[in-house]
């Protein structure tokens, strides 16, 4: 049971960092982020529900596609999860 709680806490922490990165990208004027992340999926939904996880994954895929089409590289997508 401890392992499951630890894994859940790790998942929530990772999604929290990702949510902060998404919010930061939108606030910094990243047009691709603004266009891709429209569902409002929050940290807990993304970490704890299948629908939230799937929506977050689809939005990240959409963001990567938009960044590539705009001529950006993978580091731009990867920066969403930075501390």
N, C-alpha and C positions, 0 to 999 in steps of 0.2 A: 504494500500500500504506500509506503514511503516513496518508493521509486515512482509510482504513478503521480503522486503529489509533486515531486521534484520535477518530473517531466512536464507537468501542466504549468508549473511556475516558470520553467525555462521557456516554454512556448509563449506564455503571456508576455514575458520580458522581451522576447524577440519581436513579437508583433507590436509591442509598445514602441520599441526603437524604430520599427518600420513605419508605424503611424506617424511618429514624430518626423521622420525623414520625408514622408509624403507631404505633411503639413508645411514643413520647411521649404520644400521644392515649390509648392504652390505659392507660398508667401514670397518667395524670391522671384516670382514671375515666370516660372517654368511653364510654358504654354502647353507642352505635351502632358505634363503632370495634371494641369488643370483640366485638360480634355479627357484624360484617361481615368482619373480617380473621381468618379461622380456618384458612386453608390452611397457614400457616407459610412461604409463598413468600418466600424470601430475596432479597437484592440480586442475586446472581449469576444465580439462576434467572430472576428477572424481567427482567434485562437481556440475558441470553444465550440463553434457550431460548424457543421458541414456546409451549410449555405454561405456563411461568412467566409470560410476557408476558400470555397470555390469562387466566390465573388472576388475576393482579394487576389487570388491567383489569376483570374481572367483579366483583372485590371492591370496587374503587373505585366502580363503578356502584352496587353494592348499598349501599355506605356513603352515597353521595349520596342515594339513594332513602330510606334510613332517616333521614338528617338532615332531608330535606324533610318527611317524615311527622311528625317530632318538632317541626317548626316552626322549624328552623334554616335559615340562609341559605347561599349559595354560599361565602361567606368562611370558613365553618367547614370546608368540604371543601378549599378552597384552602390553608388553613393547614398541611395535612399536608406540603406541599412547601417550607415556609419553611426558612430557614437557622437 
